[in-house]
Amino acid sequence: MSTVTLKTAAPAAPARVPLPAVLAPASLAVAAVSCAFAAWTAATLWQAAPDQGTWSWVLRAVAALGGLTSLAVLKPSSEALRRTGRARAAAQRPGQVAEARAEAADAREAAWVAIGGSLAVVALTLLTVFLLANDHAVQATFFSPAAIASSAWNVTQAFGTNVFIAVAAEILVLVWGLGLAVAKLAPGRAGRPLRWLATAYIDIFRAVPSIVIIYLIGFGLPLAQIPGLSSLTPTWAAILALTLTYGAYVAEVYRSGIDSIHWSQTAAARSLGLSHGRTLRHVVVPQAVRRVTPPLLNDFIGLQKDTALVTVIGTIDAFNQAKIYASNEFNLSSVTVVAALFVVITIPQTRFADRLLARSGAGKDS
């Protein structure tokens, strides 16, 4: 009788779990170096503060807050080390492979968070060092409290001219740009001359810098003595120049929106007896305008910034007013006020445009 020998299967080798054995300690080292750099800069900023005055308290508050905030990067790096240890311990226990891998993944994420935060701390610290360079001459040149206080009110009042130019030009651009887009899309042989003219206009005004158009309009029309146009004030000359320039950009935005409407919409409207003009007015353009609202807002943000270019024709806007202060005081802090004003009105619009873009993208996906 033959005997059968049963062989027992060898125990399976434990699954290998990749651990961030180098990444976690490296994140802690990077975080420690960034914190030390930030602490040294904070101490330097504290010593550079004047002995008295409001600005002294501001600088010391910034130094203290920056030094304490930089310590936050130590938390994720410590978390990375802790989770690495837990992952290593779980990998040694049978049946804990999934837990070990989860802990290792969390450790990697915490380590990269620490490294990213440390790089941000280093970048802000380098900016602070730059401001403190040459006995904080950079800070005194661009962020002098006395110069900002003396110029802020008049510069802000002059900024109203920039806002007026931007709003007036935006209204005119909406109308002019739509007219150019419709002309560029004129159908048939009869519309061919309009298409050529609109295309040539758009190409030319998109190629020429805005400042050149403003200069030509602001100084050229008075020299040419054109009736009705030569008597324009610098403000209205700037509005006209920006309308002509940005009308070309907005026309392309309109055109892309009109082209995005499915051809069946136009075919259905024409089959119901609507003319080409009524089809555009009642069917195509209303849908296109809703689609191009976010890019229109982006163009108008650029238009608002370009209102600072009207200084070349003598318009007393915020930038021109700031230059007067800068020339008198040999300090550029008044120009910093202009930059801050543009930031205040531009960033909310940028976030609103981004929100509209995200919403329109979500709507298309659904």
Secondary structure, DSSP 8 states (H G I E B T S, - for coil): --------------------TTHHHHHHHHHHHHHHHHHHHHHHHHHHS-SSSHHHHHHHHHHHHHHHHHGGGHHHHHHHHHHHHHHHHHHHSTT-HHHHHHHHHHHHHHHHHHHHHHHHHHHHHHHHHHHHHHHHHHHHHH--HHHHHHHHHHHHHHHHHHHHHHHHHHHHHHHHHHHHHHHHT--TTTTHHHHHHHHHHHHHHHHS-HHHHHHIIIIIHHHHT-TTTTT--HHHHHHHHHHHHHHHHHHHHHHHHHHHS-HHHHHHHHHTT--HHHHIIIIIHHHHHHHHHHHHHHHHHHHHHHGGGGGGGT---HHHHHHHHHHHHT--HHHHHHHHHHHHHHHHHHHHHHHHHHHHHHHHH-
